Amino acid sequence: MQALVFEPVSRLLPDYAHRVTALTGILAATLAHPLAIRWLKRLPSSAPPK
C-alpha cells in the first residue's frame, strides 16, 4: 500500500511525500482495525467446551 501512495504523492507533493504516506497508512490502519475486530468476533471460538 505504501508504494501505491508514495509514488504519485512524491511526484505531486515532493516536500510532503513521507508525511502523506505515513498519514495514509495511519488512516488505513484506523479504518481496518474495527473491521478486523468485527470479523474476528464472528469466528467460532477455539476454546474447549466446558
N, C-alpha and C positions, 0 to 999 in steps of 0.2 A: 504494500500500500504506500509505503514511504516513497518509493520510486515514482509511483503514479502521480503523487502530489508534487514532489520536489522538482521533477523535470520541467513541467510547464511553469511553475511558480518561479523557478530560478531564471527563466527567460523573461517573465513579465515583471517580477519584482526582485532583482538580484540582491538588493540590500536586505530584504526581509525573507528570503527563501527558507532559511533554517527556522526562523520563528513561525512562519506559516505552516511549515511541515510539522513542527512539534505541536502546534495548536490543533492541527487537523488530526494528528494521532491521539491527542488527549480527548478531543471531541468524539472520535470514533470509539475509543475505549469507554467513554462515559455512556454512550448510547448502547454499546454492545453488552455492557455489564448487566443491566436489568433484564435484557432479553435472554442472556445466558442463564441467569438465576431462575427465570420462569421456566425455561426449558429443562433445567436440572431438577426442578421440583416435580415435573411431570414424569420423570423416570421412576421405575419401580425401585423400591427400597432394597438395598443389598444386605440389610440387617437380617440375622437369622430369626425365624419365628420364635415366639415365646412359648 
